[in-house]
Amino acid sequence: MDRLESMSILVTAVEAGGLSASGRRLGTPLATVSRKVSELEAHLKTRLLNRSSRRLSLTDAGRAYVAACKRILEEVGEAERAASGEYRAPKGDLIITAQIVFGRLHVIPVVAEFLKAY
């Protein structure tokens, strides 16, 4: 069982409000979503969700676990972005608005250094 994938599916199910909605959002069959959540519950030996035909609600353990999952998934994403070098070089457009004299005296030297560095 891929726990990170199961955690991600659980978080998506909670945010989407149901297993079917999360399956649509993830492009995954409902049976797969349900199985992954059930496997996660079996691994943890506790019920995370109260399921009914119309509603999905978290148990107390589920509420705490989903909060932890959100933190963990965010930290994993952050670590992957840092490792891949996403934060090494700035990206995008830099737009600066300043008066001409201020720009020439103070902004242009800073921009020149910035352009040299990147």
Jmol script that loads the backbone (N, CA, C; Angstrom):
load data "model"
ATOM      1  N   MET A   1       0.844  -1.180   0.000  1.00  0.00           N
ATOM      2  CA  MET A   1       0.000   0.000   0.000  1.00  0.00           C
ATOM      3  C   MET A   1       0.892   1.247   0.000  1.00  0.00           C
ATOM      4  N   ASP A   2       0.618   2.150  -0.887  1.00  0.00           N
ATOM      5  CA  ASP A   2       1.317   3.430  -0.931  1.00  0.00           C
ATOM      6  C   ASP A   2       0.581   4.379   0.016  1.00  0.00           C
ATOM      7  N   ARG A   3       1.167   4.593   1.195  1.00  0.00           N
ATOM      8  CA  ARG A   3       0.476   5.395   2.203  1.00  0.00           C
ATOM      9  C   ARG A   3       0.304   6.841   1.786  1.00  0.00           C
ATOM     10  N   LEU A   4       1.307   7.424   1.123  1.00  0.00           N
ATOM     11  CA  LEU A   4       1.159   8.818   0.689  1.00  0.00           C
ATOM     12  C   LEU A   4       0.000   8.974  -0.285  1.00  0.00           C
ATOM     13  N   GLU A   5      -0.134   8.011  -1.201  1.00  0.00           N
ATOM     14  CA  GLU A   5      -1.251   8.054  -2.146  1.00  0.00           C
ATOM     15  C   GLU A   5      -2.576   7.907  -1.398  1.00  0.00           C
ATOM     16  N   SER A   6      -2.635   6.974  -0.464  1.00  0.00           N
ATOM     17  CA  SER A   6      -3.864   6.768   0.305  1.00  0.00           C
ATOM     18  C   SER A   6      -4.206   7.994   1.139  1.00  0.00           C
ATOM     19  N   MET A   7      -3.180   8.625   1.718  1.00  0.00           N
ATOM     20  CA  MET A   7      -3.409   9.844   2.499  1.00  0.00           C
ATOM     21  C   MET A   7      -3.941  10.956   1.604  1.00  0.00           C
ATOM     22  N   SER A   8      -3.386  11.075   0.420  1.00  0.00           N
ATOM     23  CA  SER A   8      -3.821  12.094  -0.528  1.00  0.00           C
ATOM     24  C   SER A   8      -5.270  11.856  -0.953  1.00  0.00           C
ATOM     25  N   ILE A   9      -5.620  10.610  -1.190  1.00  0.00           N
ATOM     26  CA  ILE A   9      -6.993  10.272  -1.564  1.00  0.00           C
ATOM     27  C   ILE A   9      -7.944  10.582  -0.423  1.00  0.00           C
ATOM     28  N   LEU A  10      -7.555  10.258   0.800  1.00  0.00           N
ATOM     29  CA  LEU A  10      -8.394  10.555   1.962  1.00  0.00           C
ATOM     30  C   LEU A  10      -8.626  12.055   2.099  1.00  0.00           C
ATOM     31  N   VAL A  11      -7.570  12.837   1.988  1.00  0.00           N
ATOM     32  CA  VAL A  11      -7.695  14.295   2.107  1.00  0.00           C
ATOM     33  C   VAL A  11      -8.600  14.842   1.000  1.00  0.00           C
ATOM     34  N   THR A  12      -8.428  14.342  -0.208  1.00  0.00           N
ATOM     35  CA  THR A  12      -9.277  14.782  -1.322  1.00  0.00           C
ATOM     36  C   THR A  12     -10.725  14.401  -1.084  1.00  0.00           C
ATOM     37  N   ALA A  13     -10.975  13.212  -0.554  1.00  0.00           N
ATOM     38  CA  ALA A  13     -12.348  12.778  -0.271  1.00  0.00           C
ATOM     39  C   ALA A  13     -12.998  13.693   0.753  1.00  0.00           C
ATOM     40  N   VAL A  14     -12.251  14.063   1.779  1.00  0.00           N
ATOM     41  CA  VAL A  14     -12.798  14.941   2.813  1.00  0.00           C
ATOM     42  C   VAL A  14     -13.072  16.325   2.235  1.00  0.00           C
ATOM     43  N   GLU A  15     -12.126  16.850   1.454  1.00  0.00           N
ATOM     44  CA  GLU A  15     -12.304  18.173   0.867  1.00  0.00           C
ATOM     45  C   GLU A  15     -13.424  18.203  -0.163  1.00  0.00           C
ATOM     46  N   ALA A  16     -13.582  17.102  -0.917  1.00  0.00           N
ATOM     47  CA  ALA A  16     -14.627  17.029  -1.940  1.00  0.00           C
ATOM     48  C   ALA A  16     -15.991  16.722  -1.340  1.00  0.00           C
ATOM     49  N   GLY A  17     -16.000  16.198  -0.126  1.00  0.00           N
ATOM     50  CA  GLY A  17     -17.267  15.904   0.530  1.00  0.00           C
ATOM     51  C   GLY A  17     -17.803  14.512   0.279  1.00  0.00           C
ATOM     52  N   GLY A  18     -17.051  13.681  -0.396  1.00  0.00           N
ATOM     53  CA  GLY A  18     -17.510  12.327  -0.636  1.00  0.00           C
ATOM     54  C   GLY A  18     -16.516  11.543  -1.467  1.00  0.00           C
ATOM     55  N   LEU A  19     -16.693  10.223  -1.449  1.00  0.00           N
ATOM     56  CA  LEU A  19     -15.786   9.357  -2.194  1.00  0.00           C
ATOM     57  C   LEU A  19     -16.002   9.483  -3.696  1.00  0.00           C
ATOM     58  N   SER A  20     -17.259   9.579  -4.115  1.00  0.00           N
ATOM     59  CA  SER A  20     -17.545   9.727  -5.544  1.00  0.00           C
ATOM     60  C   SER A  20     -16.976  11.026  -6.088  1.00  0.00           C
ATOM     61  N   ALA A  21     -17.179  12.103  -5.335  1.00  0.00           N
ATOM     62  CA  ALA A  21     -16.665  13.405  -5.770  1.00  0.00           C
ATOM     63  C   ALA A  21     -15.145  13.394  -5.838  1.00  0.00           C
ATOM     64  N   SER A  22     -14.502  12.735  -4.884  1.00  0.00           N
ATOM     65  CA  SER A  22     -13.037  12.685  -4.916  1.00  0.00           C
ATOM     66  C   SER A  22     -12.568  11.831  -6.092  1.00  0.00           C
ATOM     67  N   GLY A  23     -13.296  10.764  -6.389  1.00  0.00           N
ATOM     68  CA  GLY A  23     -12.951   9.944  -7.549  1.00  0.00           C
ATOM     69  C   GLY A  23     -13.021  10.745  -8.839  1.00  0.00           C
ATOM     70  N   ARG A  24     -14.060  11.565  -8.964  1.00  0.00           N
ATOM     71  CA  ARG A  24     -14.182  12.422 -10.151  1.00  0.00           C
ATOM     72  C   ARG A  24     -13.051  13.439 -10.202  1.00  0.00           C
ATOM     73  N   ARG A  25     -12.741  14.037  -9.056  1.00  0.00           N
ATOM     74  CA  ARG A  25     -11.684  15.052  -8.993  1.00  0.00           C
ATOM     75  C   ARG A  25     -10.321  14.451  -9.336  1.00  0.00           C
ATOM     76  N   LEU A  26     -10.078  13.224  -8.884  1.00  0.00           N
ATOM     77  CA  LEU A  26      -8.784  12.574  -9.115  1.00  0.00           C
ATOM     78  C   LEU A  26      -8.731  11.786 -10.420  1.00  0.00           C
ATOM     79  N   GLY A  27      -9.892  11.596 -11.046  1.00  0.00           N
ATOM     80  CA  GLY A  27      -9.933  10.776 -12.251  1.00  0.00           C
ATOM     81  C   GLY A  27      -9.700   9.308 -11.944  1.00  0.00           C
ATOM     82  N   THR A  28     -10.186   8.882 -10.767  1.00  0.00           N
ATOM     83  CA  THR A  28      -9.985   7.519 -10.281  1.00  0.00           C
ATOM     84  C   THR A  28     -11.354   6.880 -10.045  1.00  0.00           C
ATOM     85  N   PRO A  29     -11.517   5.610 -10.368  1.00  0.00           N
ATOM     86  CA  PRO A  29     -12.806   4.951 -10.124  1.00  0.00           C
ATOM     87  C   PRO A  29     -13.177   4.957  -8.634  1.00  0.00           C
ATOM     88  N   LEU A  30     -14.467   5.036  -8.363  1.00  0.00           N
ATOM     89  CA  LEU A  30     -14.972   5.035  -6.990  1.00  0.00           C
ATOM     90  C   LEU A  30     -14.485   3.817  -6.218  1.00  0.00           C
ATOM     91  N   ALA A  31     -14.458   2.662  -6.871  1.00  0.00           N
ATOM     92  CA  ALA A  31     -14.024   1.432  -6.192  1.00  0.00           C
ATOM     93  C   ALA A  31     -12.577   1.560  -5.707  1.00  0.00           C
ATOM     94  N   THR A  32     -11.734   2.189  -6.496  1.00  0.00           N
ATOM     95  CA  THR A  32     -10.335   2.365  -6.111  1.00  0.00           C
ATOM     96  C   THR A  32     -10.208   3.312  -4.931  1.00  0.00           C
ATOM     97  N   VAL A  33     -10.965   4.400  -4.974  1.00  0.00           N
ATOM     98  CA  VAL A  33     -10.943   5.373  -3.883  1.00  0.00           C
ATOM     99  C   VAL A  33     -11.405   4.707  -2.594  1.00  0.00           C
ATOM    100  N   SER A  34     -12.506   3.983  -2.660  1.00  0.00           N
ATOM    101  CA  SER A  34     -13.057   3.309  -1.488  1.00  0.00           C
ATOM    102  C   SER A  34     -12.073   2.272  -0.944  1.00  0.00           C
ATOM    103  N   ARG A  35     -11.445   1.512  -1.842  1.00  0.00           N
ATOM    104  CA  ARG A  35     -10.493   0.485  -1.424  1.00  0.00           C
ATOM    105  C   ARG A  35      -9.281   1.111  -0.747  1.00  0.00           C
ATOM    106  N   LYS A  36      -8.770   2.201  -1.302  1.00  0.00           N
ATOM    107  CA  LYS A  36      -7.592   2.859  -0.714  1.00  0.00           C
ATOM    108  C   LYS A  36      -7.899   3.378   0.690  1.00  0.00           C
ATOM    109  N   VAL A  37      -9.075   3.966   0.870  1.00  0.00           N
ATOM    110  CA  VAL A  37      -9.457   4.472   2.194  1.00  0.00           C
ATOM    111  C   VAL A  37      -9.638   3.304   3.159  1.00  0.00           C
ATOM    112  N   SER A  38     -10.251   2.238   2.693  1.00  0.00           N
ATOM    113  CA  SER A  38     -10.441   1.053   3.544  1.00  0.00           C
ATOM    114  C   SER A  38      -9.102   0.429   3.928  1.00  0.00           C
ATOM    115  N   GLU A  39      -8.161   0.362   2.982  1.00  0.00           N
ATOM    116  CA  GLU A  39      -6.826  -0.171   3.286  1.00  0.00           C
ATOM    117  C   GLU A  39      -6.116   0.694   4.326  1.00  0.00           C
ATOM    118  N   LEU A  40      -6.284   1.990   4.208  1.00  0.00           N
ATOM    119  CA  LEU A  40      -5.673   2.898   5.173  1.00  0.00           C
ATOM    120  C   LEU A  40      -6.276   2.687   6.562  1.00  0.00           C
ATOM    121  N   GLU A  41      -7.588   2.540   6.622  1.00  0.00           N
ATOM    122  CA  GLU A  41      -8.249   2.280   7.902  1.00  0.00           C
ATOM    123  C   GLU A  41      -7.793   0.942   8.478  1.00  0.00           C
ATOM    124  N   ALA A  42      -7.637  -0.055   7.638  1.00  0.00           N
ATOM    125  CA  ALA A  42      -7.178  -1.364   8.108  1.00  0.00           C
ATOM    126  C   ALA A  42      -5.743  -1.278   8.620  1.00  0.00           C
ATOM    127  N   HIS A  43      -4.909  -0.530   7.920  1.00  0.00           N
ATOM    128  CA  HIS A  43      -3.527  -0.358   8.353  1.00  0.00           C
ATOM    129  C   HIS A  43      -3.456   0.331   9.716  1.00  0.00           C
ATOM    130  N   LEU A  44      -4.303   1.331   9.906  1.00  0.00           N
ATOM    131  CA  LEU A  44      -4.316   2.082  11.168  1.00  0.00           C
ATOM    132  C   LEU A  44      -5.118   1.395  12.267  1.00  0.00           C
ATOM    133  N   LYS A  45      -5.893   0.397  11.860  1.00  0.00           N
ATOM    134  CA  LYS A  45      -6.769  -0.342  12.785  1.00  0.00           C
ATOM    135  C   LYS A  45      -7.754   0.589  13.494  1.00  0.00           C
ATOM    136  N   THR A  46      -8.282   1.540  12.724  1.00  0.00           N
ATOM    137  CA  THR A  46      -9.306   2.441  13.260  1.00  0.00           C
ATOM    138  C   THR A  46     -10.145   2.976  12.109  1.00  0.00           C
ATOM    139  N   ARG A  47     -11.355   3.379  12.427  1.00  0.00           N
ATOM    140  CA  ARG A  47     -12.251   3.953  11.424  1.00  0.00           C
ATOM    141  C   ARG A  47     -11.976   5.450  11.338  1.00  0.00           C
ATOM    142  N   LEU A  48     -11.768   5.940  10.118  1.00  0.00           N
ATOM    143  CA  LEU A  48     -11.503   7.354   9.903  1.00  0.00           C
ATOM    144  C   LEU A  48     -12.744   8.099   9.429  1.00  0.00           C
ATOM    145  N   LEU A  49     -13.604   7.387   8.693  1.00  0.00           N
ATOM    146  CA  LEU A  49     -14.787   8.005   8.097  1.00  0.00           C
ATOM    147  C   LEU A  49     -16.049   7.277   8.511  1.00  0.00           C
ATOM    148  N   ASN A  50     -17.089   8.050   8.729  1.00  0.00           N
ATOM    149  CA  ASN A  50     -18.429   7.498   8.876  1.00  0.00           C
ATOM    150  C   ASN A  50     -19.081   7.676   7.514  1.00  0.00           C
ATOM    151  N   ARG A  51     -19.424   6.564   6.884  1.00  0.00           N
ATOM    152  CA  ARG A  51     -20.005   6.614   5.547  1.00  0.00           C
ATOM    153  C   ARG A  51     -21.496   6.375   5.631  1.00  0.00           C
ATOM    154  N   SER A  52     -22.242   7.151   4.860  1.00  0.00           N
ATOM    155  CA  SER A  52     -23.665   6.886   4.670  1.00  0.00           C
ATOM    156  C   SER A  52     -23.936   7.086   3.189  1.00  0.00           C
ATOM    157  N   SER A  53     -25.129   6.793   2.762  1.00  0.00           N
ATOM    158  CA  SER A  53     -25.429   6.903   1.333  1.00  0.00           C
ATOM    159  C   SER A  53     -25.392   8.355   0.856  1.00  0.00           C
ATOM    160  N   ARG A  54     -25.576   9.296   1.756  1.00  0.00           N
ATOM    161  CA  ARG A  54     -25.615  10.699   1.347  1.00  0.00           C
ATOM    162  C   ARG A  54     -24.492  11.553   1.905  1.00  0.00           C
ATOM    163  N   ARG A  55     -23.812  11.058   2.916  1.00  0.00           N
ATOM    164  CA  ARG A  55     -22.833  11.902   3.607  1.00  0.00           C
ATOM    165  C   ARG A  55     -21.578  11.161   3.991  1.00  0.00           C
ATOM    166  N   LEU A  56     -20.554  11.938   4.123  1.00  0.00           N
ATOM    167  CA  LEU A  56     -19.272  11.429   4.586  1.00  0.00           C
ATOM    168  C   LEU A  56     -18.862  12.331   5.735  1.00  0.00           C
ATOM    169  N   SER A  57     -18.570  11.745   6.895  1.00  0.00           N
ATOM    170  CA  SER A  57     -18.132  12.565   8.020  1.00  0.00           C
ATOM    171  C   SER A  57     -16.937  11.895   8.677  1.00  0.00           C
ATOM    172  N   LEU A  58     -16.108  12.720   9.271  1.00  0.00           N
ATOM    173  CA  LEU A  58     -14.902  12.221   9.927  1.00  0.00           C
ATOM    174  C   LEU A  58     -15.185  11.790  11.354  1.00  0.00           C
ATOM    175  N   THR A  59     -14.528  10.740  11.777  1.00  0.00           N
ATOM    176  CA  THR A  59     -14.543  10.377  13.188  1.00  0.00           C
ATOM    177  C   THR A  59     -13.546  11.299  13.890  1.00  0.00           C
ATOM    178  N   ASP A  60     -13.475  11.226  15.203  1.00  0.00           N
ATOM    179  CA  ASP A  60     -12.490  12.039  15.927  1.00  0.00           C
ATOM    180  C   ASP A  60     -11.074  11.683  15.496  1.00  0.00           C
ATOM    181  N   ALA A  61     -10.819  10.383  15.383  1.00  0.00           N
ATOM    182  CA  ALA A  61      -9.497   9.931  14.928  1.00  0.00           C
ATOM    183  C   ALA A  61      -9.252  10.402  13.498  1.00  0.00           C
ATOM    184  N   GLY A  62     -10.286  10.370  12.678  1.00  0.00           N
ATOM    185  CA  GLY A  62     -10.175  10.811  11.292  1.00  0.00           C
ATOM    186  C   GLY A  62      -9.858  12.282  11.177  1.00  0.00           C
ATOM    187  N   ARG A  63     -10.471  13.083  12.029  1.00  0.00           N
ATOM    188  CA  ARG A  63     -10.225  14.534  12.018  1.00  0.00           C
ATOM    189  C   ARG A  63      -8.756  14.832  12.324  1.00  0.00           C
ATOM    190  N   ALA A  64      -8.227  14.191  13.347  1.00  0.00           N
ATOM    191  CA  ALA A  64      -6.820  14.397  13.712  1.00  0.00           C
ATOM    192  C   ALA A  64      -5.895  13.855  12.622  1.00  0.00           C
ATOM    193  N   TYR A  65      -6.250  12.696  12.071  1.00  0.00           N
ATOM    194  CA  TYR A  65      -5.406  12.086  11.049  1.00  0.00           C
ATOM    195  C   TYR A  65      -5.379  12.918   9.766  1.00  0.00           C
ATOM    196  N   VAL A  66      -6.520  13.444   9.353  1.00  0.00           N
ATOM    197  CA  VAL A  66      -6.580  14.267   8.137  1.00  0.00           C
ATOM    198  C   VAL A  66      -5.765  15.549   8.321  1.00  0.00           C
ATOM    199  N   ALA A  67      -5.837  16.155   9.494  1.00  0.00           N
ATOM    200  CA  ALA A  67      -5.036  17.359   9.756  1.00  0.00           C
ATOM    201  C   ALA A  67      -3.548  17.031   9.637  1.00  0.00           C
ATOM    202  N   ALA A  68      -3.138  15.887  10.196  1.00  0.00           N
ATOM    203  CA  ALA A  68      -1.736  15.470  10.098  1.00  0.00           C
ATOM    204  C   ALA A  68      -1.365  15.152   8.647  1.00  0.00           C
ATOM    205  N   CYS A  69      -2.270  14.520   7.916  1.00  0.00           N
ATOM    206  CA  CYS A  69      -2.015  14.190   6.511  1.00  0.00           C
ATOM    207  C   CYS A  69      -1.794  15.451   5.685  1.00  0.00           C
ATOM    208  N   LYS A  70      -2.588  16.469   5.925  1.00  0.00           N
ATOM    209  CA  LYS A  70      -2.428  17.724   5.178  1.00  0.00           C
ATOM    210  C   LYS A  70      -1.043  18.313   5.416  1.00  0.00           C
ATOM    211  N   ARG A  71      -0.619  18.315   6.675  1.00  0.00           N
ATOM    212  CA  ARG A  71       0.724  18.836   7.004  1.00  0.00           C
ATOM    213  C   ARG A  71       1.814  18.002   6.325  1.00  0.00           C
ATOM    214  N   ILE A  72       1.681  16.690   6.425  1.00  0.00           N
ATOM    215  CA  ILE A  72       2.686  15.788   5.856  1.00  0.00           C
ATOM    216  C   ILE A  72       2.764  15.948   4.340  1.00  0.00           C
ATOM    217  N   LEU A  73       1.624  15.969   3.675  1.00  0.00           N
ATOM    218  CA  LEU A  73       1.612  16.090   2.219  1.00  0.00           C
ATOM    219  C   LEU A  73       2.184  17.436   1.769  1.00  0.00           C
ATOM    220  N   GLU A  74       1.900  18.490   2.520  1.00  0.00           N
ATOM    221  CA  GLU A  74       2.460  19.800   2.196  1.00  0.00           C
ATOM    222  C   GLU A  74       3.976  19.784   2.373  1.00  0.00           C
ATOM    223  N   GLU A  75       4.458  19.169   3.437  1.00  0.00           N
ATOM    224  CA  GLU A  75       5.902  19.093   3.668  1.00  0.00           C
ATOM    225  C   GLU A  75       6.602  18.251   2.610  1.00  0.00           C
ATOM    226  N   VAL A  76       5.976  17.164   2.183  1.00  0.00           N
ATOM    227  CA  VAL A  76       6.555  16.332   1.121  1.00  0.00           C
ATOM    228  C   VAL A  76       6.620  17.134  -0.179  1.00  0.00           C
ATOM    229  N   GLY A  77       5.550  17.859  -0.492  1.00  0.00           N
ATOM    230  CA  GLY A  77       5.546  18.697  -1.690  1.00  0.00           C
ATOM    231  C   GLY A  77       6.624  19.765  -1.636  1.00  0.00           C
ATOM    232  N   GLU A  78       6.770  20.374  -0.480  1.00  0.00           N
ATOM    233  CA  GLU A  78       7.805  21.395  -0.286  1.00  0.00           C
ATOM    234  C   GLU A  78       9.198  20.795  -0.461  1.00  0.00           C
ATOM    235  N   ALA A  79       9.431  19.628   0.100  1.00  0.00           N
ATOM    236  CA  ALA A  79      10.730  18.959  -0.031  1.00  0.00           C
ATOM    237  C   ALA A  79      11.018  18.599  -1.490  1.00  0.00           C
ATOM    238  N   GLU A  80      10.004  18.148  -2.210  1.00  0.00           N
ATOM    239  CA  GLU A  80      10.187  17.811  -3.621  1.00  0.00           C
ATOM    240  C   GLU A  80      10.499  19.052  -4.448  1.00  0.00           C
ATOM    241  N   ARG A  81       9.812  20.153  -4.158  1.00  0.00           N
ATOM    242  CA  ARG A  81      10.085  21.399  -4.890  1.00  0.00           C
ATOM    243  C   ARG A  81      11.497  21.891  -4.606  1.00  0.00           C
ATOM    244  N   ALA A  82      11.938  21.799  -3.361  1.00  0.00           N
ATOM    245  CA  ALA A  82      13.283  22.234  -3.007  1.00  0.00           C
ATOM    246  C   ALA A  82      14.337  21.332  -3.665  1.00  0.00           C
ATOM    247  N   ALA A  83      14.106  20.030  -3.650  1.00  0.00           N
ATOM    248  CA  ALA A  83      15.064  19.088  -4.236  1.00  0.00           C
ATOM    249  C   ALA A  83      15.150  19.236  -5.748  1.00  0.00           C
ATOM    250  N   SER A  84      14.041  19.570  -6.377  1.00  0.00           N
ATOM    251  CA  SER A  84      14.048  19.693  -7.838  1.00  0.00           C
ATOM    252  C   SER A  84      14.618  21.025  -8.299  1.00  0.00           C
ATOM    253  N   GLY A  85      14.907  21.910  -7.350  1.00  0.00           N
ATOM    254  CA  GLY A  85      15.529  23.176  -7.713  1.00  0.00           C
ATOM    255  C   GLY A  85      14.543  24.272  -8.046  1.00  0.00           C
ATOM    256  N   GLU A  86      13.300  24.078  -7.723  1.00  0.00           N
ATOM    257  CA  GLU A  86      12.290  25.093  -8.046  1.00  0.00           C
ATOM    258  C   GLU A  86      12.598  26.423  -7.387  1.00  0.00           C
ATOM    259  N   TYR A  87      13.250  26.392  -6.222  1.00  0.00           N
ATOM    260  CA  TYR A  87      13.510  27.624  -5.487  1.00  0.00           C
ATOM    261  C   TYR A  87      14.905  28.189  -5.743  1.00  0.00           C
ATOM    262  N   ARG A  88      15.671  27.557  -6.621  1.00  0.00           N
ATOM    263  CA  ARG A  88      17.036  28.021  -6.862  1.00  0.00           C
ATOM    264  C   ARG A  88      17.085  29.307  -7.669  1.00  0.00           C
ATOM    265  N   ALA A  89      16.223  29.436  -8.631  1.00  0.00           N
ATOM    266  CA  ALA A  89      16.244  30.614  -9.489  1.00  0.00           C
ATOM    267  C   ALA A  89      14.853  31.221  -9.550  1.00  0.00           C
ATOM    268  N   PRO A  90      14.780  32.528  -9.480  1.00  0.00           N
ATOM    269  CA  PRO A  90      13.476  33.170  -9.574  1.00  0.00           C
ATOM    270  C   PRO A  90      12.867  32.950 -10.958  1.00  0.00           C
ATOM    271  N   LYS A  91      11.553  32.909 -10.995  1.00  0.00           N
ATOM    272  CA  LYS A  91      10.834  32.712 -12.254  1.00  0.00           C
ATOM    273  C   LYS A  91       9.741  33.758 -12.358  1.00  0.00           C
ATOM    274  N   GLY A  92       9.408  34.104 -13.564  1.00  0.00           N
ATOM    275  CA  GLY A  92       8.297  35.024 -13.787  1.00  0.00           C
ATOM    276  C   GLY A  92       8.789  36.422 -14.099  1.00  0.00           C
ATOM    277  N   ASP A  93       7.836  37.322 -14.196  1.00  0.00           N
ATOM    278  CA  ASP A  93       8.121  38.716 -14.517  1.00  0.00           C
ATOM    279  C   ASP A  93       8.290  39.521 -13.247  1.00  0.00           C
ATOM    280  N   LEU A  94       9.190  40.475 -13.302  1.00  0.00           N
ATOM    281  CA  LEU A  94       9.401  41.406 -12.202  1.00  0.00           C
ATOM    282  C   LEU A  94       9.033  42.789 -12.715  1.00  0.00           C
ATOM    283  N   ILE A  95       8.033  43.381 -12.130  1.00  0.00           N
ATOM    284  CA  ILE A  95       7.572  44.702 -12.549  1.00  0.00           C
ATOM    285  C   ILE A  95       7.808  45.664 -11.399  1.00  0.00           C
ATOM    286  N   ILE A  96       8.520  46.732 -11.693  1.00  0.00           N
ATOM    287  CA  ILE A  96       8.838  47.731 -10.674  1.00  0.00           C
ATOM    288  C   ILE A  96       8.318  49.078 -11.150  1.00  0.00           C
ATOM    289  N   THR A  97       7.641  49.755 -10.277  1.00  0.00           N
ATOM    290  CA  THR A  97       7.158  51.097 -10.572  1.00  0.00           C
ATOM    291  C   THR A  97       7.834  52.059  -9.610  1.00  0.00           C
ATOM    292  N   ALA A  98       8.500  53.061 -10.173  1.00  0.00           N
ATOM    293  CA  ALA A  98       9.201  54.040  -9.342  1.00  0.00           C
ATOM    294  C   ALA A  98       9.350  55.333 -10.138  1.00  0.00           C
ATOM    295  N   GLN A  99       9.610  56.393  -9.429  1.00  0.00           N
ATOM    296  CA  GLN A  99       9.893  57.651 -10.104  1.00  0.00           C
ATOM    297  C   GLN A  99      11.228  57.519 -10.820  1.00  0.00           C
ATOM    298  N   ILE A 100      11.417  58.277 -11.888  1.00  0.00           N
ATOM    299  CA  ILE A 100      12.596  58.148 -12.733  1.00  0.00           C
ATOM    300  C   ILE A 100      13.889  58.362 -11.946  1.00  0.00           C
ATOM    301  N   VAL A 101      13.969  59.424 -11.182  1.00  0.00           N
ATOM    302  CA  VAL A 101      15.197  59.723 -10.453  1.00  0.00           C
ATOM    303  C   VAL A 101      15.488  58.632  -9.425  1.00  0.00           C
ATOM    304  N   PHE A 102      14.476  58.233  -8.670  1.00  0.00           N
ATOM    305  CA  PHE A 102      14.645  57.164  -7.681  1.00  0.00           C
ATOM    306  C   PHE A 102      15.070  55.870  -8.374  1.00  0.00           C
ATOM    307  N   GLY A 103      14.454  55.578  -9.510  1.00  0.00           N
ATOM    308  CA  GLY A 103      14.773  54.367 -10.256  1.00  0.00           C
ATOM    309  C   GLY A 103      16.217  54.342 -10.712  1.00  0.00           C
ATOM    310  N   ARG A 104      16.663  55.466 -11.255  1.00  0.00           N
ATOM    311  CA  ARG A 104      18.052  55.534 -11.736  1.00  0.00           C
ATOM    312  C   ARG A 104      19.056  55.426 -10.588  1.00  0.00           C
ATOM    313  N   LEU A 105      18.753  56.061  -9.474  1.00  0.00           N
ATOM    314  CA  LEU A 105      19.698  56.086  -8.357  1.00  0.00           C
ATOM    315  C   LEU A 105      19.695  54.784  -7.541  1.00  0.00           C
ATOM    316  N   HIS A 106      18.512  54.229  -7.313  1.00  0.00           N
ATOM    317  CA  HIS A 106      18.414  53.123  -6.357  1.00  0.00           C
ATOM    318  C   HIS A 106      17.979  51.791  -6.968  1.00  0.00           C
ATOM    319  N   VAL A 107      17.074  51.819  -7.926  1.00  0.00           N
ATOM    320  CA  VAL A 107      16.519  50.570  -8.445  1.00  0.00           C
ATOM    321  C   VAL A 107      17.441  49.936  -9.485  1.00  0.00           C
ATOM    322  N   ILE A 108      17.965  50.719 -10.411  1.00  0.00           N
ATOM    323  CA  ILE A 108      18.795  50.157 -11.479  1.00  0.00           C
ATOM    324  C   ILE A 108      20.015  49.409 -10.932  1.00  0.00           C
ATOM    325  N   PRO A 109      20.737  49.915  -9.936  1.00  0.00           N
ATOM    326  CA  PRO A 109      21.864  49.128  -9.410  1.00  0.00           C
ATOM    327  C   PRO A 109      21.429  47.781  -8.811  1.00  0.00           C
ATOM    328  N   VAL A 110      20.322  47.775  -8.135  1.00  0.00           N
ATOM    329  CA  VAL A 110      19.824  46.524  -7.542  1.00  0.00           C
ATOM    330  C   VAL A 110      19.401  45.562  -8.648  1.00  0.00           C
ATOM    331  N   VAL A 111      18.721  46.059  -9.655  1.00  0.00           N
ATOM    332  CA  VAL A 111      18.270  45.213 -10.763  1.00  0.00           C
ATOM    333  C   VAL A 111      19.468  44.660 -11.530  1.00  0.00           C
ATOM    334  N   ALA A 112      20.491  45.495 -11.720  1.00  0.00           N
ATOM    335  CA  ALA A 112      21.698  45.032 -12.409  1.00  0.00           C
ATOM    336  C   ALA A 112      22.346  43.869 -11.661  1.00  0.00           C
ATOM    337  N   GLU A 113      22.448  43.967 -10.337  1.00  0.00           N
ATOM    338  CA  GLU A 113      23.001  42.877  -9.517  1.00  0.00           C
ATOM    339  C   GLU A 113      22.133  41.629  -9.608  1.00  0.00           C
ATOM    340  N   PHE A 114      20.845  41.837  -9.586  1.00  0.00           N
ATOM    341  CA  PHE A 114      19.898  40.744  -9.684  1.00  0.00           C
ATOM    342  C   PHE A 114      20.078  40.007 -11.019  1.00  0.00           C
ATOM    343  N   LEU A 115      20.175  40.768 -12.109  1.00  0.00           N
ATOM    344  CA  LEU A 115      20.343  40.165 -13.420  1.00  0.00           C
ATOM    345  C   LEU A 115      21.691  39.439 -13.541  1.00  0.00           C
ATOM    346  N   LYS A 116      22.732  39.978 -12.911  1.00  0.00           N
ATOM    347  CA  LYS A 116      24.037  39.301 -12.916  1.00  0.00           C
ATOM    348  C   LYS A 116      23.957  37.967 -12.189  1.00  0.00           C
ATOM    349  N   ALA A 117      23.236  37.981 -11.078  1.00  0.00           N
ATOM    350  CA  ALA A 117      23.124  36.764 -10.254  1.00  0.00           C
ATOM    351  C   ALA A 117      22.279  35.693 -10.939  1.00  0.00           C
ATOM    352  N   TYR A 118      21.263  36.119 -11.658  1.00  0.00           N
ATOM    353  CA  TYR A 118      20.336  35.151 -12.269  1.00  0.00           C
ATOM    354  C   TYR A 118      20.300  35.281 -13.773  1.00  0.00           C
TER     355      TYR A 118
END
end "model"
wireframe off; spacefill off
backbone 0.3
color backbone group
